[in-house]
Amino acid sequence: MHVAEQGEGPLVVLCHGFPESWYSWRHQLAALAEAGFRAVAPDMRGYGQTDAPTEIESYTQLHLVGDMVGLLDALGAKSAVIVGHDWGGPVAWNSALLRPDRFRAVVGLSVPFIPRRPDRPSAAYPQTDDAIFYQAYFQIPGVAEKELERDVRATIRRVLYSASGDAPRRELTLGTDRLVGMVPRKGGFLDRTLDPHTLPSWLTEADIDFYAGEFSRTGFRGGLNWYRNIDRTWELMAPYAGAQVTVPALYIAGDRDLVVYFRGMDQLIPNLAKLVPNLRRTIML
C-alpha cells in the first residue's frame, strides 16, 4: 500500500473515491498537519501505487476495511479517525461499524451510512427503456474500462468536473432523480458528462496531469472492481443487518452533490441519526 503522510499527532486516515487517488487529499493533508494531526492518505486497493489484485472478488468491503486495519497496524497506531469521500465513504462507515475498537470516530463526505437492506442492491437499480444506472454499467467487465481508457485525460477532466458543484445540473433543473446517474443503453457513461471549456479554480492542468498519469499506468479496472462487489458485499454483511455505527460521526455533503439526489437519499439523510446514534452534525454546504 502506498500512502502520503504529513504531520504529527492523533492519526486521521483519509479514504478517496472513484476515479481518484491519495492526491485528492493534498490540501487536507496540509491543513490537518497544521492543525496538529498526523494525516495519512493511502492509494486505496486497486489504485495508484497500491496493489491491485486481479480477482474481482478481492474488492469487497471486508477486504477494504481489512486494508484500513492493516494500515493502522503498519503505522503502529492503536486507533484513528477515519474520513471517506465518495467510495471512500462506505469504507470509512464500515470500518467504524466493524472495528469501533480501531476507528474511534468517522466522517463521511458525500455518501452517508447506508444500512444493509433486505434485497440485494442491484435489484433496486433504476432503469428505463433507454438507460441503466451507472453502477450496473460499471459492473459489466471490460465495458467501462474500454470507454474510460480511450482518452484518459478527457475522462478525468469530464468526470471530475461533471461531478462537481460547478457543472450545470440538468437533472436538478428538472427537479427529478430520474436522470441522476443514468447511462444511455446505446451509449456510455461519459455521454452525460460535460467537458469544461475552462477548468474551474480547484482543478488545474497539473492536477489532470497527475491523475491521467496514474490511470494511464494502472487503468480503471481496480476502481471499477469495487462496483462489481456491491452484491457480494451485501451477502457478506448479512450478520450486520440492523447494526448501527456507534462511534462519534459527522456527515458532510453539498447541496449540488449528485449523491444526495440519488433515489432514497431524501429519506435517508434526514434520518441518519437513527442509524448513527452518535452523529454529531449533518452539514450541508
N, C-alpha and C positions, 0 to 999 in steps of 0.2 A: 504494500500500500504506500502510495506517495502522499505526503502531506505538506502543507505550507503552515508555518508556525510563527507566531510573533507574540512577544510579551511574557511577563511572569505574573503569577498569582493563581487564583482559582481557575480551573480549566473550563473552557467553553468550546464545544465541538460544533462545527458548522457544516451542515449537510446540504449539498447543492442539488439542483433538479436537472431536468432534461430540456434542451441539449446543452449542458453547461460543464463546469469544471471548478476546481478549487478557486480559480481565478475570479469567479463570480463574487467571491467574498473579499477581494483585495482591499476594498475600502473599509469593510467591517473589521478585518484583521487589525488594521492600524488603529481604528477607533477603540476597539476593545483593549488592545495593548496599552494605549494611552490611559484608559480608564482603570488599569490595574489588573487586567485579566491575562491569562495565558490562552490565547486564541489559536485553535488548530482547525484547518480546513482541509480535509482529505479529498483527493480524487476518489469518488465513490467506485464501487465494484463495476468494472466494465468501461471505465472512463480514464482518459489521460494516461498517466504512467502507472496506474494501479492495475493489478492483474484483471484479465477478462476471460474467465472460464469459457470454454467452447460449448458446454452443455447448457441448453436453455433452462433446464430445471435448477441450475445453480444460482438463480437470481430471485429466489423467494424473499419475502420479508424476514423470515427466520435467518436466512443467510446474511442479509444486510444488517439486521440487529446484531448478529454474531460478529460481524466485521467491526461494529462500533464498540462492542465489549472487548474484542481483541485489540482495538486501538488504545483503549484505556489501559489495558494490561501492558502493552508495549511502551506506553508513556509513563508507566509506573504510577498511574493515578487511581485512587480508590473510587472517585466519583467525579461527575461532571454535570454541567448544564448542557443540554443538547438542543440545538436550533436547526430547524429544517425548512427549506423553501421548496415549493412545488413537489417533485417526487421525494425530495429530502424530508418533506413534512411527514408522510407516513412512516419513514424510518425513525424520525425523532419521536413521534407519538408512540409507535410500537416499542421503541427502546424504553421509553418511560413506563409503558404498560407492562412489559415483560420483565424488565430489570430495574424496578424502582430503587433497588439497593445500590445500583451503579449510576443511575441518572436521576439526580435529586431535583431537577426542575426541567421544564420543557417549554420551548417557544415554537409555535407553528406559524409559518408565514404562507399566506395564500390558502393552503389546504388545511381545513380543520380536522380534528379527530373524527374519523368515520367508523362507527361501530360495525361489527360483523352483522350482516343482515341474514334473514332466513334463506333467501335464494342466492344462488351464485351470481356474482356481479355481472357477468356477460349476458345473463337473461334479462337484465334491466336496461341494457344499452338502447338508447333511442335509435330508430331507423325510419326512413321514409322510402318511397319508391325510387328516389333518385340519390339518396345519400345514406351513409352509415356513420356511426360515431367513430371519432378518430382513434379511440383505444382499440376498437375492433379492427380498424385498418392496420394499426401498428402491430397487431398480433399475427398477421399473415407473414410467415418467414420469407425474407428476401424482397418483398414488395416495397416496403417503406425504405429499406436500405438503398435499393436501386434509385428511388426517387430522390432521397436526401443527399446521396453521394454523387449525383450527376454534376452538381456545381456546389461544392461545399460552402464556398464563401457566400454565394447567394442564399443558400439555405439558412446559414447563421444570421445573415442580415435580415432576412424576411421573418424568420421565426421570432427572434428577439424583439424586433420592432413591433410585429403584429400582436405579440402577447403583452405588450406594454400599454400603459395608460395614454401614451401619446398617439397611438393609432386610432383612426376613426372606427367607431363601433357600429357597424350596420345592424348587428344583432340587437344592440341596446336601443338603437333608434327605433327599431320595430317594436320594442317593448315585449319581446318574447324570447324564450330559451330555445326555440325551435331550431335555430341555425347554429347555436353555440357548440363548437367542437365537431361539427359535421363535415364529412369528406364526400365529395361527389362520387357516385359509383363509377362514373365514366371518366373520372379524373384522378387527382391526387391530393394529398394533404396540403401542398403548397398552393393549390389553386385558390384557396380562400385566405391566403396571406397577402400582405402588401409589401412592396419593395419601396422603401422611402426614397424620395428624391434628394432629401438632405438628412443626414444622420442626426438623431436627437443628441442633446448635450451629454447624455450619460453613456453614449456608445460612440467610440472613435474608430478610425480605420485601424489603429494599432490594436484595439480590443478585438476587432474582427480578425486581424492577422493571427492573434494568439489562438482564438477558438478554431479558426479554419485550419491552422497548422496542426492542432491536436486531432481534430476529426478527420483531416486528410490522412493522418497516420494511422488512426485506430478504426476509422469507420464509425457507423452509428449502431452497429449490431448490439454492443454491450448495453447501451442505454435502452434500446428497444426491447431487449430481453426482460427488462423489468415489467413491461406491459404484458409480456407473454406468460407471466406468472401470477396474474391477478386472480384467476380462478384457483390456481394451485395454492396460493397463499390463503384464500378463503377456506379451502379444505383443511389446511394445516392449522388454522386458527380456530377451529371448531371448539376446542376446550376453553377458549377465552370468550365465547359468546356471552354478552351481557356484562363483561368486565369493564371496569371504569379506570381511567387514568387518575391516580390519586395524588401525584406529586404536584407542587405548585406549577401553574401553567399560565401561558399568555398566548393569545391568538391575535395575529395582525394581518389585515388584508387591505386592499384598496377597493374603492367603490367602482373602479373601472377594470378590476381584475376579472378575467373571464371565468375563473373558477367559481366565483360567488354567484354566477348566473347559471351554473350547471343545474340540471334538474334536481330538485330536493334541497338545494342549499338554502333556499328561503325559509325552510322549516328547521334545518339542522343548525345553522349558525346562531339564530336567536335562542336556541335551546341547548347550546353547547354545555352549559354549566350542569345540566342533568347527567351528562356523560363524563364530564371532567369537574368533579365537585370542588376542586381546589383551583378552579380557573379564577385568576386574579382580575383579569380585564380582557375584554374584546375591543380591539382598536381598529376602527375602520377609517382609513385615510382617504 
